[in-house]
Amino acid sequence: MLSDAGIYYCIARTGRDVDVMPLRLAVEESSIPPLGEHVGPPAKGAVGEPISLSCEVSGSPLPYLSWVLPDGNTVRRGLAVSGGVTMQSNGSLSLPNPTKRDAGHYRCIAPYQKHNYSYLNYYPNNSYTNIYFAHYHYYFFNQPFYYIYYYYSS
């Protein structure tokens, strides 16, 4: 979130020794995926129809997955949040009845594994009744990232 920008401190203590390192976090807002993405086939669905955001990870054992929602809430397997948003057993995030309140960035987190980043965009025009979305795939520091854009249009 943009409000997360600022100076953070890493503090290490051992015995009587203390070391402090300040770190500046800059947060930029963007709806444009980074250069180098590969666009997958588009899909279409009506507003209010269920949406599923996929999160594919690998590892042995399989990593523990969680999703971070646009409002900062975290969804884990077996835990539903407001609006009935849930994470399925395969790691996908289900939005049973998406509305404009669901707009924002969705992040699938699997430490040290593949990560999925999704973006849901809402265009506030009451005459728009459909959702169009496409997968954007690209690599950043040799890690795969996935963007999903949803476009509401008539």
Backbone as a chain_set.jsonl record, in Angstrom:
{"seq": "MLSDAGIYYCIARTGRDVDVMPLRLAVEESSIPPLGEHVGPPAKGAVGEPISLSCEVSGSPLPYLSWVLPDGNTVRRGLAVSGGVTMQSNGSLSLPNPTKRDAGHYRCIAPYQKHNYSYLNYYPNNSYTNIYFAHYHYYFFNQPFYYIYYYYSS", "coords": {"N": [[0.839, -1.172, 0.0], [0.376, 2.307, -0.592], [0.594, 3.817, 1.712], [2.429, 2.432, 3.206], [4.953, 3.324, 2.723], [8.085, 4.695, 3.812], [10.505, 5.056, 6.493], [12.102, 2.271, 7.782], [13.393, 0.25, 10.452], [15.967, -2.044, 10.991], [16.798, -3.998, 13.617], [19.328, -5.472, 15.445], [20.219, -7.463, 18.153], [22.53, -8.643, 20.5], [23.521, -9.908, 23.433], [25.058, -7.255, 25.029], [25.434, -5.765, 22.809], [24.175, -3.768, 20.173], [22.85, -3.249, 16.99], [21.732, -1.068, 14.511], [19.992, -0.625, 11.534], [18.841, 1.651, 9.245], [16.243, 1.544, 6.804], [14.9, 2.638, 3.786], [11.701, 2.542, 2.457], [10.171, 2.755, -0.577], [7.127, 3.17, -2.187], [5.388, 2.596, -5.11], [2.599, 3.363, -7.137], [1.035, 1.57, -9.69], [-0.576, 0.54, -12.676], [0.364, -0.769, -14.758], [1.868, -3.561, -16.163], [5.233, -4.816, -15.673], [7.894, -4.487, -18.126], [8.46, -7.006, -20.63], [6.608, -9.001, -20.192], [4.602, -11.87, -20.991], [1.68, -12.216, -22.705], [-1.193, -14.011, -22.003], [-4.068, -15.944, -23.185], [-7.162, -14.093, -23.393], [-9.995, -13.971, -21.138], [-13.521, -14.033, -20.335], [-16.177, -12.864, -18.266], [-19.306, -12.368, -16.563], [-20.143, -9.534, -14.484], [-20.29, -10.105, -11.039], [-20.235, -12.818, -11.299], [-18.521, -15.773, -10.193], [-14.972, -15.579, -9.585], [-11.778, -16.96, -10.029], [-8.525, -16.859, -8.92], [-5.484, -18.098, -9.858], [-2.779, -19.861, -8.243], [0.177, -21.215, -8.595], [2.511, -23.349, -7.256], [5.627, -24.951, -6.408], [7.531, -27.52, -4.789], [9.12, -29.461, -2.218], [8.653, -30.243, 0.96], [5.366, -29.111, -0.204], [5.071, -25.583, -0.327], [3.756, -23.38, 2.217], [0.935, -21.612, 1.498], [-0.42, -18.293, 1.127], [-2.683, -15.567, 0.608], [-2.556, -12.102, -0.037], [-4.785, -9.55, 0.27], [-6.227, -6.625, -1.397], [-6.942, -4.825, 0.666], [-5.128, -5.404, 2.587], [-5.668, -7.541, 4.25], [-5.058, -10.992, 5.054], [-5.432, -14.116, 3.488], [-5.732, -17.46, 4.256], [-5.573, -21.006, 3.726], [-8.668, -22.487, 4.386], [-9.652, -20.306, 5.769], [-11.999, -17.874, 5.626], [-12.743, -14.568, 4.448], [-14.322, -11.294, 4.639], [-17.018, -10.97, 2.329], [-16.875, -13.515, 1.445], [-14.521, -14.433, 0.301], [-12.201, -16.931, -0.363], [-9.468, -19.304, 0.032], [-8.722, -21.974, -1.997], [-8.115, -25.587, -1.884], [-6.212, -26.116, -3.82], [-4.707, -23.852, -3.871], [-5.698, -21.677, -5.247], [-7.439, -18.519, -5.313], [-10.696, -17.717, -4.467], [-13.237, -15.598, -5.498], [-16.405, -15.181, -4.85], [-18.503, -13.435, -5.624], [-17.689, -10.95, -7.209], [-17.275, -7.414, -6.862], [-17.04, -3.805, -7.264], [-15.759, -3.188, -4.922], [-13.859, -5.107, -4.657], [-11.682, -4.39, -6.125], [-8.179, -3.976, -6.822], [-4.782, -4.907, -5.822], [-3.797, -8.279, -5.737], [-1.958, -10.666, -4.021], [-0.269, -13.687, -4.152], [1.418, -15.596, -1.845], [4.233, -17.523, -1.394], [6.782, -18.479, 0.298], [10.078, -18.219, -0.96], [9.494, -19.543, -3.281], [7.642, -19.922, -6.37], [5.806, -16.999, -7.196], [2.642, -15.416, -7.36], [1.182, -12.565, -8.648], [-1.592, -10.556, -8.692], [-3.861, -8.31, -10.255], [-6.731, -6.449, -9.88], [-8.852, -4.443, -11.609], [-11.137, -1.758, -11.533], [-13.472, -0.038, -13.421], [-15.305, 2.726, -12.886], [-18.198, 2.877, -14.067], [-21.498, 2.738, -14.313], [-22.835, 1.5, -16.409], [-21.279, -0.534, -17.294], [-21.009, -3.981, -17.596], [-19.657, -6.386, -17.814], [-16.827, -8.539, -17.134], [-13.558, -8.574, -18.174], [-10.645, -10.452, -18.485], [-7.121, -11.079, -18.483], [-4.18, -13.066, -18.497], [-0.959, -12.13, -17.474], [2.319, -12.927, -17.907], [5.558, -12.886, -16.593], [9.098, -12.673, -15.899], [11.053, -11.926, -13.046], [14.019, -11.303, -11.596], [14.548, -14.005, -12.05], [12.308, -15.229, -11.014], [9.032, -16.386, -11.457], [6.216, -14.349, -12.153], [2.781, -13.512, -12.018], [0.266, -11.669, -13.481], [-3.075, -10.651, -13.288], [-5.486, -9.019, -15.011], [-8.544, -7.378, -14.724], [-11.156, -6.193, -16.588], [-13.895, -4.165, -16.539], [-16.536, -3.883, -18.687], [-19.014, -2.967, -21.165]], "CA": [[0.0, 0.0, 0.0], [1.146, 3.537, -0.639], [0.826, 4.296, 3.072], [3.518, 1.667, 3.809], [6.23, 3.978, 2.439], [8.694, 5.353, 4.958], [11.776, 4.513, 6.975], [11.978, 1.135, 8.689], [14.659, -0.028, 11.106], [16.323, -3.418, 11.309], [17.539, -3.941, 14.874], [19.924, -6.749, 15.848], [20.767, -7.388, 19.506], [23.163, -9.826, 21.063], [24.144, -9.478, 24.681], [24.985, -5.801, 25.198], [25.633, -5.123, 21.511], [22.983, -3.449, 19.39], [23.135, -2.657, 15.681], [20.507, -0.572, 13.894], [20.16, -0.234, 10.131], [17.622, 2.23, 8.68], [15.938, 1.186, 5.422], [13.814, 3.441, 3.235], [10.801, 1.82, 1.565], [9.404, 3.596, -1.489], [6.029, 2.417, -2.786], [4.845, 3.255, -6.288], [1.342, 2.808, -7.636], [1.07, 1.377, -11.133], [-1.479, -0.477, -13.215], [1.033, -1.272, -15.957], [2.802, -4.638, -15.827], [6.604, -4.565, -16.092], [8.28, -4.883, -19.477], [8.893, -8.378, -20.809], [5.579, -9.985, -19.883], [3.99, -12.631, -22.076], [0.245, -12.142, -22.487], [-1.921, -15.238, -22.298], [-5.367, -15.731, -23.82], [-8.132, -13.402, -22.542], [-11.204, -14.69, -20.746], [-14.609, -13.099, -20.104], [-17.226, -13.311, -17.365], [-20.216, -11.298, -16.158], [-19.965, -8.982, -13.15], [-21.024, -10.881, -10.051], [-19.943, -14.241, -11.451], [-17.317, -16.153, -9.449], [-13.645, -15.443, -10.184], [-10.755, -17.744, -9.349], [-7.156, -16.455, -9.24], [-4.662, -19.284, -9.61], [-1.464, -19.713, -7.637], [0.857, -22.49, -8.778], [3.814, -23.4, -6.594], [6.226, -26.28, -6.355], [8.476, -27.705, -3.705], [8.919, -30.649, -1.417], [7.194, -30.311, 0.874], [4.732, -27.948, -0.812], [5.135, -24.424, 0.568], [2.522, -22.888, 2.826], [0.46, -20.486, 0.706], [-1.39, -17.328, 1.628], [-2.988, -14.477, -0.311], [-2.724, -10.785, 0.56], [-5.839, -8.845, -0.444], [-5.962, -5.192, -1.551], [-7.095, -4.1, 1.927], [-4.078, -5.831, 3.5], [-6.028, -8.791, 4.924], [-4.413, -12.2, 4.555], [-6.305, -15.286, 3.399], [-5.036, -18.741, 4.296], [-6.458, -22.147, 3.47], [-9.65, -22.736, 5.431], [-10.043, -19.07, 6.432], [-12.746, -16.969, 4.74], [-12.803, -13.174, 4.879], [-15.565, -10.652, 4.216], [-17.342, -11.184, 0.923], [-16.767, -14.936, 1.134], [-13.273, -14.741, -0.397], [-11.543, -18.077, 0.264], [-8.402, -19.969, -0.697], [-9.065, -23.372, -2.241], [-7.063, -26.549, -1.553], [-5.165, -26.058, -4.845], [-4.006, -22.585, -3.742], [-6.367, -20.58, -5.952], [-8.272, -17.639, -4.511], [-12.042, -17.636, -5.036], [-14.077, -14.444, -5.215], [-17.682, -15.718, -5.299], [-19.392, -12.422, -6.179], [-16.843, -9.759, -7.253], [-17.846, -6.092, -7.082], [-15.989, -2.792, -7.327], [-15.019, -3.211, -3.657], [-12.791, -6.093, -4.766], [-10.605, -3.881, -6.978], [-6.883, -3.789, -6.196], [-3.719, -5.884, -6.053], [-3.883, -9.544, -5.009], [-0.653, -11.326, -4.052], [-0.155, -15.037, -3.61], [2.731, -15.654, -1.222], [4.8, -18.835, -1.092], [8.177, -18.088, 0.52], [11.184, -18.81, -1.71], [8.967, -20.334, -4.382], [6.99, -19.098, -7.38], [4.833, -16.066, -6.641], [1.638, -14.881, -8.265], [0.684, -11.247, -8.318], [-2.783, -10.31, -9.489], [-4.391, -6.968, -10.134], [-8.128, -6.357, -10.28], [-9.101, -3.033, -11.866], [-12.555, -1.456, -11.713], [-13.763, 1.227, -14.087], [-16.593, 3.072, -12.272], [-19.254, 3.315, -14.969], [-22.588, 1.808, -13.996], [-23.334, 0.778, -17.578], [-20.387, -1.646, -17.594], [-21.61, -5.175, -16.997], [-18.851, -7.594, -17.998], [-15.444, -8.545, -16.67], [-12.613, -9.184, -19.101], [-9.353, -10.569, -17.817], [-6.065, -11.765, -19.22], [-3.01, -13.38, -17.677], [0.319, -11.577, -17.901], [3.395, -13.714, -17.303], [6.898, -12.368, -16.814], [10.078, -13.109, -14.91], [11.766, -10.862, -12.346], [15.048, -11.978, -10.812], [14.366, -15.433, -12.288], [11.115, -15.723, -10.333], [7.844, -16.114, -12.269], [5.148, -13.537, -11.589], [1.576, -13.579, -12.836], [-0.677, -10.578, -13.286], [-4.389, -10.843, -13.883], [-6.197, -7.754, -15.112], [-9.973, -7.528, -14.955], [-11.706, -4.975, -17.15], [-15.345, -4.132, -16.575], [-17.013, -3.141, -19.847], [-20.331, -3.423, -21.621]], "C": [[0.883, 1.235, 0.0], [1.481, 4.043, 0.753], [1.941, 3.53, 3.783], [4.884, 2.301, 3.572], [6.763, 4.649, 3.7], [10.019, 4.718, 5.32], [11.475, 3.417, 7.994], [13.361, 0.848, 9.266], [14.807, -1.521, 11.363], [17.213, -3.346, 12.544], [18.018, -5.339, 15.232], [20.561, -6.57, 17.222], [21.396, -8.718, 19.874], [23.919, -9.379, 22.307], [23.937, -7.985, 24.879], [25.149, -5.049, 23.886], [24.301, -4.932, 20.792], [23.437, -2.816, 18.086], [21.801, -2.282, 15.04], [20.814, -0.15, 12.467], [18.843, 0.357, 9.625], [17.468, 1.833, 7.208], [14.766, 2.039, 4.959], [13.011, 2.595, 2.255], [10.015, 2.834, 0.748], [8.36, 2.718, -2.162], [5.471, 3.222, -3.944], [3.568, 2.568, -6.716], [1.413, 2.715, -9.148], [0.062, 0.321, -11.535], [-0.893, -1.085, -14.475], [1.983, -2.388, -15.556], [4.204, -4.301, -16.317], [6.868, -5.047, -17.512], [8.683, -6.349, -19.504], [7.844, -9.418, -20.5], [5.08, -10.67, -21.148], [2.495, -12.679, -21.786], [-0.415, -13.445, -22.898], [-3.266, -14.923, -22.918], [-6.334, -15.026, -22.875], [-9.315, -14.302, -22.206], [-12.259, -13.649, -20.387], [-15.626, -13.702, -19.148], [-18.083, -12.134, -16.958], [-19.901, -10.831, -14.745], [-20.838, -9.769, -12.181], [-20.825, -12.377, -10.185], [-18.646, -14.569, -10.723], [-16.038, -15.995, -10.267], [-12.685, -16.288, -9.359], [-9.387, -17.289, -9.841], [-6.245, -17.62, -8.89], [-3.322, -18.919, -8.991], [-0.799, -21.079, -7.703], [2.242, -22.423, -8.147], [4.338, -24.826, -6.646], [7.193, -26.329, -5.192], [8.165, -28.987, -2.966], [9.506, -30.384, -0.032], [6.64, -29.056, 0.201], [4.769, -26.778, 0.166], [3.756, -24.041, 1.092], [2.104, -21.62, 2.094], [-0.429, -19.561, 1.512], [-1.574, -16.256, 0.561], [-3.111, -13.193, 0.491], [-3.697, -10.017, -0.327], [-5.522, -7.352, -0.54], [-6.078, -4.397, -0.253], [-6.06, -4.51, 2.971], [-4.409, -7.088, 4.286], [-5.323, -9.968, 4.266], [-5.409, -13.347, 4.581], [-5.425, -16.523, 3.375], [-6.051, -19.845, 4.053], [-7.376, -22.372, 4.67], [-10.135, -21.494, 6.15], [-10.726, -18.157, 5.425], [-12.7, -15.56, 5.318], [-14.097, -12.575, 4.348], [-15.781, -10.811, 2.716], [-17.221, -12.632, 0.508], [-15.52, -15.322, 0.365], [-12.562, -15.857, 0.356], [-10.396, -18.581, -0.602], [-8.76, -21.447, -0.79], [-7.879, -24.285, -1.916], [-5.933, -26.547, -2.577], [-4.398, -24.738, -4.822], [-4.678, -21.424, -4.438], [-7.242, -19.791, -4.981], [-9.619, -17.5, -5.199], [-12.747, -16.383, -4.545], [-15.463, -14.813, -5.737], [-18.601, -14.711, -5.978], [-18.64, -11.097, -6.269], [-17.624, -8.488, -7.577], [-16.709, -5.088, -7.132], [-15.19, -2.727, -6.027], [-13.837, -4.171, -3.71], [-11.622, -5.616, -5.62], [-9.315, -3.727, -6.183], [-5.901, -4.888, -6.535], [-3.923, -7.102, -5.157], [-2.534, -10.238, -5.136], [-0.749, -12.704, -3.423], [1.271, -15.171, -3.093], [3.087, -17.1, -0.913], [6.296, -18.603, -0.924], [9.184, -18.921, -0.267], [10.72, -19.708, -2.846], [8.424, -19.385, -5.442], [5.949, -18.213, -6.693], [3.868, -15.632, -7.728], [1.218, -13.514, -7.759], [-0.476, -10.966, -9.241], [-3.266, -8.896, -9.241], [-5.808, -6.968, -10.663], [-8.45, -4.879, -10.417], [-10.581, -2.808, -12.112], [-12.687, -0.094, -12.371], [-15.166, 1.646, -13.675], [-17.593, 3.693, -13.242], [-20.373, 2.299, -14.821], [-23.104, 1.028, -15.19], [-22.446, -0.408, -17.934], [-20.884, -2.892, -16.873], [-20.775, -6.436, -17.128], [-17.455, -7.421, -17.424], [-14.611, -9.223, -17.738], [-11.297, -9.322, -18.354], [-8.39, -11.379, -18.663], [-4.902, -11.999, -18.272], [-1.777, -12.733, -18.295], [1.407, -12.352, -17.17], [4.727, -13.026, -17.584], [7.814, -12.854, -15.692], [10.816, -11.911, -14.335], [12.74, -11.547, -11.403], [14.862, -13.491, -10.856], [13.21, -16.043, -11.506], [9.905, -15.425, -11.209], [6.801, -15.318, -11.492], [3.964, -13.612, -12.533], [0.673, -12.411, -12.483], [-1.986, -10.957, -13.933], [-5.081, -9.491, -13.849], [-7.651, -8.034, -15.427], [-10.492, -6.195, -15.459], [-13.216, -5.088, -17.19], [-15.74, -3.33, -17.81], [-18.336, -3.713, -20.305], [-20.214, -4.37, -22.781]], "O": [[1.997, 1.216, 0.523], [2.539, 4.637, 0.957], [2.363, 3.94, 4.865], [5.874, 1.863, 4.158], [5.996, 5.11, 4.545], [10.584, 3.94, 4.55], [10.704, 3.61, 8.934], [14.377, 1.163, 8.647], [13.901, -2.174, 11.879], [18.263, -2.705, 12.518], [17.224, -6.276, 15.314], [21.344, -5.644, 17.435], [20.847, -9.782, 19.588], [24.844, -8.569, 22.23], [22.807, -7.498, 24.897], [25.017, -3.825, 23.853], [23.431, -5.803, 20.801], [24.309, -1.947, 18.081], [20.861, -3.077, 15.028], [21.768, 0.586, 12.215], [17.833, -0.345, 9.575], [18.448, 1.793, 6.463], [13.758, 2.149, 5.656], [13.571, 2.001, 1.334], [9.29, 3.665, 1.295], [8.681, 1.637, -2.654], [5.122, 4.391, -3.785], [3.461, 1.343, -6.665], [1.806, 3.672, -9.815], [-0.133, -0.669, -10.83], [-1.57, -1.83, -15.183], [2.83, -2.184, -14.686], [4.347, -3.564, -17.292], [6.157, -5.906, -18.032], [9.19, -6.875, -18.514], [8.141, -10.612, -20.537], [5.136, -10.103, -22.239], [2.091, -13.14, -20.719], [-0.217, -13.924, -24.014], [-3.578, -13.756, -23.156], [-6.341, -15.316, -21.679], [-9.593, -15.273, -22.91], [-11.918, -12.49, -20.155], [-15.908, -14.899, -19.203], [-17.617, -10.996, -17.005], [-19.451, -11.613, -13.908], [-21.996, -10.061, -12.478], [-21.202, -13.134, -9.291], [-17.757, -13.721, -10.644], [-16.018, -16.241, -11.473], [-12.775, -16.324, -8.132], [-9.114, -17.327, -11.041], [-6.234, -18.079, -7.748], [-2.802, -17.821, -9.189], [-1.162, -21.991, -6.961], [3.042, -21.545, -8.469], [3.594, -25.775, -6.893], [7.619, -25.295, -4.678], [7.067, -29.532, -3.083], [10.725, -30.31, 0.122], [7.348, -28.06, 0.05], [4.526, -26.96, 1.359], [2.732, -24.346, 0.481], [2.858, -20.646, 2.077], [-1.102, -19.981, 2.453], [-0.706, -16.069, -0.292], [-3.699, -13.187, 1.573], [-3.463, -9.853, -1.524], [-4.639, -6.865, 0.166], [-5.384, -3.394, -0.085], [-6.096, -4.03, 4.104], [-3.527, -7.655, 4.93], [-5.03, -9.943, 3.07], [-6.136, -13.536, 5.557], [-4.492, -16.624, 2.578], [-7.257, -19.625, 4.167], [-6.925, -22.438, 5.814], [-10.955, -21.603, 7.061], [-10.093, -17.711, 4.468], [-12.628, -15.382, 6.534], [-14.879, -13.258, 3.686], [-14.83, -10.789, 1.935], [-17.438, -12.959, -0.659], [-15.452, -16.427, -0.175], [-12.342, -15.756, 1.563], [-10.35, -18.326, -1.805], [-9.063, -22.088, 0.216], [-6.766, -23.805, -1.697], [-4.81, -26.933, -2.252], [-3.527, -24.521, -5.664], [-4.269, -20.279, -4.241], [-7.717, -20.316, -3.974], [-9.677, -17.199, -6.391], [-12.845, -16.135, -3.343], [-15.688, -14.767, -6.946], [-19.405, -15.095, -6.827], [-18.918, -10.192, -5.482], [-18.504, -8.478, -8.438], [-15.54, -5.468, -7.052], [-14.054, -2.254, -6.031], [-12.914, -4.065, -2.901], [-10.665, -6.363, -5.82], [-9.35, -3.386, -5.001], [-6.148, -5.704, -7.423], [-4.189, -6.967, -3.963], [-2.017, -10.384, -6.244], [-1.244, -12.863, -2.308], [2.226, -14.891, -3.819], [2.33, -17.809, -0.25], [7.015, -18.537, -1.921], [9.152, -20.151, -0.246], [11.483, -20.549, -3.322], [8.709, -18.188, -5.418], [5.297, -18.629, -5.735], [4.252, -15.498, -8.89], [0.934, -13.339, -6.574], [-0.353, -11.123, -10.456], [-3.099, -8.353, -8.149], [-6.061, -7.436, -11.773], [-8.336, -4.132, -9.445], [-11.216, -3.584, -12.826], [-12.084, 0.883, -11.927], [-16.134, 0.995, -14.067], [-17.802, 4.906, -13.23], [-20.206, 1.13, -15.168], [-23.75, -0.005, -15.014], [-22.815, -1.213, -18.789], [-21.15, -2.854, -15.671], [-21.162, -7.475, -16.591], [-16.97, -6.303, -17.251], [-14.93, -10.335, -18.162], [-10.881, -8.395, -17.66], [-8.787, -12.241, -19.446], [-4.673, -11.214, -17.352], [-1.584, -12.79, -19.51], [1.405, -12.419, -15.941], [4.984, -12.625, -18.719], [7.356, -13.377, -14.676], [11.164, -10.983, -15.066], [12.329, -12.289, -10.511], [14.998, -14.175, -9.842], [13.148, -17.263, -11.355], [9.764, -14.292, -11.669], [6.543, -15.588, -10.318], [4.148, -13.763, -13.741], [0.354, -12.194, -11.314], [-1.998, -11.531, -15.022], [-5.243, -8.892, -12.786], [-7.955, -8.842, -16.305], [-10.283, -5.168, -14.813], [-13.759, -6.005, -17.806], [-15.304, -2.188, -17.956], [-18.734, -4.802, -19.892], [-21.227, -4.851, -23.289]]}, "num_chains": 1, "name": "protein.A"}
